[in-house]
Amino acid sequence: MLKRQLSPSRRVLFGLISILILLGVMEGLSAIFLKFVLASSAHFLVWNPNIDAHMAWTAAGGNWDDELGWPSPRDAVAPPRDQTGAKYNPDFSPSEYPCASAYGPSFVWGDDIPLADGWVEQLSRKLGCRVANYGVNGYGTDQAYVRFLHLRQDEAPVTLFGISPENIMQNVNQYRGFLGYGPSPTGLKGRFVLDGEGRLEWIHRPRIDEKGFLDFLRDPANLLPHEYLLPDTPDGPVTLRFPYTLTVARVALMPRLRVRITGRPSWADFYRADHPSGALALTAALVEAFVRESEHRGKRALIVMLPGASNFRARAEFGQPEYAPLITALATRKIDVFDPSPALLFALGQRSYCELYTVPADCNGHFGIEGSRMVADVVMAELRRRGLVK
């Protein structure tokens, strides 16, 4: 019995139906994958502008700093900070004259552990004098420098400037939402750029109302023309939109994802001198400005790198940490940087560097209590070696 042959038109129809079914399956799988990405630690790869802007605006309640974003003027002198703006330290009175002060991000503040157990607070107890901790969670090098400029009441003779390696990417960013943080007008900040002569120029935080925030979410480039990590730029997140298969393909081609697949952090390439962000030169200029301002105010500054677990991995696999180009760039400006990594590895002995952090099982997190003790020990030794403290 002869098989019935399909007419050419029906073969075309069946072919089109098969393609549509395949595309539908791919779209469904892509949508599920992107939902998974948004709920994972890789959520910084995707930008979802379709949020409730009114809810985000209302939740912020106008409680932000007009230049730095956070903390607001009210929160800057409220618990867990004292009236001077420093982190509350139960071992010393806020009125006690500090022997040193410290600026920087969460690795300076002492995230994820009790207030009194950060390395700055443990350093205070070891020195027997107050070290005023002006660190702020989530700060870049730029914000920490501006905070230092604003706190003219800081009269400590020695100032520590802590740098987390990932700060290099934050220094070319103006909205934290592009880094994977939740949507909020609080996440908007000013930033520095370098002018034609290599001098720092401050780009003010935009002044917006609720409608302006909504407009910003729809068209970020219009409000933040100096933002390096704008959505759908090479290093910015990919906007979540239909067709989702194309969104997934664009995510897969992101340079930051390719870097991460090699075992390095997504921001590692920002330390290249030829990186289009110019982040290395900008960060070096910010550190130099901090040192020169310290000298102008009669202070002595110590720049301290604060390595995360990924930096120890890079040191082991590639012979040096990702931030090595910054140390070299600062050396050309005659600025010495203290990298505590070798001393920490020596102090650890046969133990893993993962034990420095709050989540040793995952080799992740901020410095834990014991890790903070070790950081305090090596920083104190360095301060004494340089004659900065007794």
Secondary structure by P-SEA (a helix, b strand, c coil): cccccccaaaaaaaaaaaaaaaaaaaaaaaaaaaaaaaaccccccccccccaaaaaaaaacccccccccccccccccccccccccccccccccccccccbbbbbccccccccccccccaaaaaaaaacccccccccccccaaaaaaaaaacccccccbbbbbbccccccccccccccccccccccccccccccccccbbbbbbccccccaaaaaaaaacccccccccccccccccbbbccccaaaaaaaaaaacaaaaaaaacccccccccccccccaaaaaaaaaaaaaaaaaaaacbbbbbbbbbcaaaaaaaaacccccaaaaaaaaaaacbbbbbaaaaaaaaaccccccccccccccccccccaaaaaaaaaaaaaaaaaacccc
